[in-house]
Amino acid sequence: MRIGLAQTKFPKTATMGVNTVREMIIQAHKQHCELICFPESIIPGLRGVGYKVDKYDHHFQAGAINEICALAKQAKIAVILPMEWKDDLGYHLVAFVINQFGEILGYQTKNQIDPDEDSFGYVPGDGRRLFEINNVTFGIVICHEGIRYPETVRWAAIQGASIVFHPQFTGNVTNPHFFNNAMVCRSLENNIFFASVNYAIENQGSCTSLISPSGERLIEGKSNVEELLVYDIDTEKATRLLAKRFKPELLNDLME
């Protein structure tokens, strides 16, 4: 599968976010990508990280999804579209999955909310799911949860995912090596591909990267450079060996 990882500039408005998504999908289509993934909450942007973000507008969000679905169908490309979304439970950070026919397969919620995000009223999700595009099974973990909660990635690997996508925002941090090395851990401890997609920003603490099932950094974006990173992954190399040897029953005593 040829994937595209879109390291984009932070959107100044929700409309700019949609425009950026559109432009990157067109670019990915020209490079014959089968799937493209964007950073965390590309529409309207992520709150609380030092940028002005438009007020949540559900009508706009729903319209943006419809527009991207139509473009995905036209370009014949699947899209992982992270965004804010409101349902009956409240406001979530989610990642919609749209297939190459423009159909919404569903979305993954961010289930582990960063403490810094508590003040914005986000409601964590309570479930995980897998998706399949062109016979490739994958999971999604969003930013904080994929770095600090490795069990979110382990769950996807155990269930059959050969790759986990990681939409994120990581700006100026005191320990960038932690974030970058955590990506390697998530792939190597499960023997799967791990695709992390960050924004192109100043003082970028973590660059967009694709890690192989053996822990090799296959591609890496340049700091503060908007670019589409493209790579052909061989899912046969994702053996999931260590994930399949995991013994959850050993944790029973800890969970009681």
VMD Tcl script that draws the C-alpha trace (Angstrom):
set ca {
  {0.00 0.00 0.00}
  {1.27 3.45 -0.91}
  {0.52 5.86 1.92}
  {0.85 9.62 2.21}
  {1.60 11.37 5.48}
  {0.59 15.04 5.24}
  {2.76 17.24 7.45}
  {0.82 20.49 7.07}
  {1.00 24.00 8.44}
  {-1.37 24.72 11.32}
  {-4.63 26.11 9.88}
  {-5.36 29.75 10.71}
  {-9.08 29.09 10.18}
  {-11.33 26.08 9.76}
  {-11.75 27.02 6.09}
  {-7.98 27.00 5.65}
  {-7.92 23.55 7.20}
  {-10.37 22.28 4.58}
  {-8.35 23.94 1.81}
  {-5.15 22.32 3.06}
  {-6.81 18.90 3.15}
  {-8.09 19.39 -0.37}
  {-4.69 20.44 -1.72}
  {-2.89 17.54 -0.05}
  {-5.40 14.99 -1.34}
  {-4.87 16.27 -4.87}
  {-1.12 16.02 -4.40}
  {-1.43 12.50 -2.97}
  {-3.60 11.49 -5.92}
  {-0.93 12.68 -8.34}
  {1.59 10.51 -6.48}
  {-0.74 7.49 -6.67}
  {-1.29 7.18 -2.91}
  {-3.99 4.79 -1.75}
  {-4.42 6.46 1.65}
  {-3.50 9.81 3.18}
  {-3.41 10.76 6.87}
  {-3.51 14.27 8.38}
  {-2.41 15.72 11.78}
  {-4.63 15.86 14.85}
  {-7.76 18.03 14.47}
  {-6.76 19.51 11.11}
  {-10.31 20.94 11.02}
  {-10.64 23.45 12.67}
  {-7.24 23.08 14.41}
  {-6.23 21.89 17.87}
  {-7.11 24.05 20.88}
  {-4.75 24.99 23.67}
  {-1.46 24.76 21.78}
  {-0.81 28.46 21.21}
  {-2.86 29.13 18.08}
  {-6.19 30.84 17.51}
  {-8.84 28.28 16.58}
  {-12.31 29.00 15.22}
  {-15.31 28.35 17.44}
  {-16.82 24.91 16.91}
  {-19.49 24.94 14.19}
  {-21.17 21.57 13.67}
  {-22.76 22.62 10.39}
  {-19.33 23.56 9.04}
  {-17.76 20.31 10.29}
  {-20.46 18.20 8.67}
  {-20.10 20.11 5.43}
  {-16.33 19.64 5.48}
  {-16.77 15.88 5.79}
  {-19.16 15.81 2.86}
  {-16.73 17.82 0.73}
  {-13.80 15.56 1.58}
  {-15.90 12.45 0.91}
  {-16.68 13.75 -2.57}
  {-13.02 14.53 -3.22}
  {-11.90 11.11 -1.92}
  {-14.28 9.46 -4.38}
  {-13.09 11.64 -7.24}
  {-9.40 11.04 -6.44}
  {-9.98 7.37 -5.57}
  {-8.03 7.74 -2.33}
  {-8.82 6.85 1.27}
  {-8.51 9.60 3.88}
  {-7.86 9.65 7.62}
  {-9.38 12.99 8.61}
  {-8.78 14.07 12.24}
  {-11.15 16.77 13.46}
  {-13.40 17.99 16.26}
  {-16.81 16.35 16.37}
  {-19.87 16.70 18.57}
  {-22.31 13.88 19.26}
  {-24.92 13.17 21.94}
  {-22.19 12.69 24.55}
  {-20.34 15.93 23.87}
  {-17.26 17.22 22.06}
  {-14.66 14.71 20.91}
  {-11.34 14.68 19.12}
  {-11.79 12.05 16.43}
  {-10.29 10.70 13.23}
  {-12.80 9.89 10.49}
  {-11.91 7.19 7.97}
  {-13.21 7.72 4.44}
  {-12.62 5.03 1.84}
  {-11.70 5.49 -1.81}
  {-15.38 5.39 -2.78}
  {-16.16 8.41 -0.61}
  {-17.88 6.32 2.06}
  {-17.39 7.02 5.78}
  {-16.28 3.80 7.47}
  {-16.54 5.36 10.92}
  {-14.23 7.20 13.28}
  {-11.83 6.59 16.14}
  {-12.23 8.81 19.19}
  {-9.37 10.05 21.32}
  {-9.94 8.03 24.47}
  {-7.06 9.30 26.61}
  {-7.34 13.08 26.86}
  {-4.17 15.03 27.68}
  {-4.54 16.86 31.03}
  {-3.90 20.15 29.23}
  {-7.05 19.55 27.16}
  {-9.40 19.08 30.12}
  {-10.33 22.77 30.18}
  {-11.84 22.62 26.69}
  {-14.59 20.21 27.65}
  {-13.54 17.33 25.42}
  {-15.24 14.04 26.22}
  {-13.00 10.96 25.88}
  {-14.27 8.08 23.82}
  {-14.66 4.63 25.31}
  {-14.00 2.24 22.44}
  {-11.40 1.19 19.91}
  {-11.90 -0.18 16.42}
  {-10.01 -1.29 13.34}
  {-10.46 -0.22 9.73}
  {-9.65 -1.88 6.42}
  {-8.65 -0.31 3.11}
  {-7.53 -2.42 0.13}
  {-7.15 -5.48 2.36}
  {-4.89 -3.61 4.79}
  {-6.08 -3.57 8.40}
  {-5.08 -0.59 10.53}
  {-5.80 1.16 13.79}
  {-5.64 4.80 14.85}
  {-4.36 6.34 18.08}
  {-4.46 10.09 18.57}
  {-1.45 12.03 19.90}
  {-1.10 11.71 23.70}
  {-2.69 8.27 23.90}
  {-0.34 6.69 21.37}
  {2.78 8.01 23.12}
  {1.89 7.59 26.79}
  {-0.61 4.71 26.60}
  {1.14 1.94 24.64}
  {-1.74 -0.47 25.27}
  {-3.79 1.48 22.72}
  {-1.36 0.41 20.00}
  {-0.96 -3.09 21.41}
  {-4.74 -3.59 21.22}
  {-4.78 -2.79 17.50}
  {-1.81 -5.07 16.81}
  {-3.37 -7.97 18.71}
  {-6.60 -7.53 16.77}
  {-4.78 -7.78 13.44}
  {-3.57 -4.28 12.48}
  {-0.40 -4.23 10.41}
  {-0.10 -0.45 10.74}
  {-1.26 2.11 13.30}
  {-1.69 5.74 12.29}
  {-0.90 8.43 14.86}
  {-2.29 11.91 14.11}
  {-0.64 14.27 16.60}
  {0.45 17.75 17.62}
  {3.82 18.09 19.31}
  {5.34 21.54 19.48}
  {8.08 22.89 21.73}
  {8.76 20.22 24.37}
  {11.65 19.76 26.79}
  {12.12 16.09 25.92}
  {11.68 15.58 22.16}
  {13.67 12.35 22.26}
  {10.92 10.79 24.35}
  {8.33 11.43 21.65}
  {10.51 10.28 18.78}
  {11.73 7.17 20.58}
  {8.21 6.28 21.71}
  {7.27 5.87 18.05}
  {10.04 3.32 17.62}
  {8.85 1.48 20.74}
  {5.27 1.28 19.48}
  {6.37 -0.36 16.24}
  {9.14 -2.58 17.60}
  {7.25 -3.89 20.63}
  {4.43 -5.04 18.33}
  {6.28 -5.69 15.03}
  {3.96 -3.40 13.05}
  {4.30 -0.17 11.06}
  {3.71 3.03 13.02}
  {2.87 6.18 11.04}
  {2.95 9.42 13.05}
  {1.74 12.67 11.44}
  {2.54 16.02 13.06}
  {2.08 19.63 11.96}
  {4.86 21.63 10.30}
  {5.45 24.20 13.01}
  {8.25 26.23 14.59}
  {10.07 24.48 17.44}
  {8.62 21.21 16.19}
  {9.26 18.63 18.91}
  {8.44 15.62 16.79}
  {8.57 15.17 13.03}
  {6.23 13.15 10.89}
  {7.69 9.65 10.67}
  {7.04 6.13 9.44}
  {8.60 3.38 11.54}
  {9.05 -0.17 10.27}
  {8.08 -3.33 12.21}
  {11.77 -3.73 13.06}
  {12.07 -0.21 14.47}
  {13.72 1.44 11.46}
  {12.76 5.04 10.70}
  {11.81 4.69 7.04}
  {10.89 8.32 6.34}
  {10.98 11.51 8.40}
  {9.70 14.98 7.67}
  {11.79 18.12 7.95}
  {11.02 20.41 10.88}
  {8.68 23.31 10.03}
  {8.33 22.22 6.39}
  {4.94 21.49 4.89}
  {5.31 18.34 2.82}
  {3.66 15.09 1.81}
  {5.74 12.06 2.70}
  {5.01 9.05 0.50}
  {6.02 5.44 1.08}
  {5.11 1.99 -0.21}
  {4.62 -0.26 2.80}
  {4.87 -4.04 2.53}
  {2.35 -5.26 5.07}
  {3.80 -8.78 4.89}
  {6.69 -7.45 6.98}
  {4.29 -6.61 9.81}
  {4.47 -10.03 11.45}
  {2.92 -8.84 14.76}
  {5.12 -11.51 16.36}
  {5.55 -9.85 19.76}
  {1.96 -8.64 19.84}
  {0.66 -12.16 19.21}
  {2.80 -13.52 22.08}
  {1.26 -11.10 24.58}
  {-0.45 -12.86 27.52}
  {-3.20 -10.59 28.86}
  {-4.11 -13.11 31.56}
  {-0.89 -12.18 33.36}
  {-2.42 -8.77 34.09}
  {-5.53 -10.12 35.79}
  {-4.16 -9.57 39.28}
  {-3.29 -5.96 38.45}
  {-6.73 -5.23 37.05}
  {-8.67 -6.62 40.02}
}
mol new
graphics top color blue
foreach p $ca { graphics top sphere $p radius 0.5 }
foreach p [lrange $ca 0 end-1] q [lrange $ca 1 end] { graphics top cylinder $p $q radius 0.2 }
display resetview
